[in-house]
Amino acid sequence: MFVFECRDENELDKYLTLGLKNRISSSHKLNLQSSRSHSILSIKIEGNDGHTIRNSRIELVDLAGSERIGMTGTEGRLAK
């Protein structure tokens, strides 16, 4: 797990892009680009208007699918 503090959307985009590059993906019979690894992106947002601090949290989850692995033709290491 990695934690980065971002001050603006450009920094957030930079770390999102870095995370996407570290994911494992592969093609198979059903998709040209298919996720082979689970990924979770947690974004915690804090705002302060001088009087009140507001916090929000967004969780984006991408689970590698294996429910139709027989249809994909995936074998070997990627299937595991």
N, C-alpha and C positions, 0 to 999 in steps of 0.2 A: 504494500500500500504506500502511496505517495501523497503528501499534503503540500500544496502550494498556496501561498497567499497572493491574490490578484487584486490590483487596484482599479482595473478597468476591463472592459470587454476585450480589448486587444490582448491583454495578458491571459485572460481566460481562453481565448481562441488559440493562443500559442500552446498552452498546456493540453488543451483538448486535441489539437493536431498531433502533439507528441504522443499522447496516449493512444490515438488511433494507429499510429505507426508501429506501436508495440504489440498490437493485436495480431492474432494468427487467423488467417483466412485462406480459403482455398476454393476452387471451383469443383462442381460435380454435375451430375446429370440434370438436377433441378434448378441450380443457380450458377451464374458465372462467378459471383463473388459471395461466398458464404462464410459466416462467422464460425470459427472453430474453437473459440475461447469465450468464457464468460467475462463480461466487463461491467463495472459499476462506476458511475460518475456521480459524486455527491457535490452539489453546489450549495454553499451556505452564503447567504446574502445578508449583510448588516447595513442598515441605514440609520442615520442620525440627523434629525432636523434641528438639533440644538436643545430640544427639551425631551424628546422621546427616542429611545433606541428601538428599532424594529428589526426583527430577525425572521428570515425565511430560509427554507431548505428545499431543494429540488433533488430528487434521486432519479437518475436515468439508468436503467438496467437492460443489458443485452445478454440474453442467455443463448449459448450455443445449442442449437437444436439437434436432437438425436432421435426424436420420435419416429421419423421416417427414414432411418439410416439405410434400410434395405432398398428403398427406392432411389437413393442417391447414387448408389454404386461405389460409395466410399469404402476403402479397405485399408488395412494395415494401421500405421501409426495415427493417421488422421481419424480413423473410426474409433480408436480408443480414446 
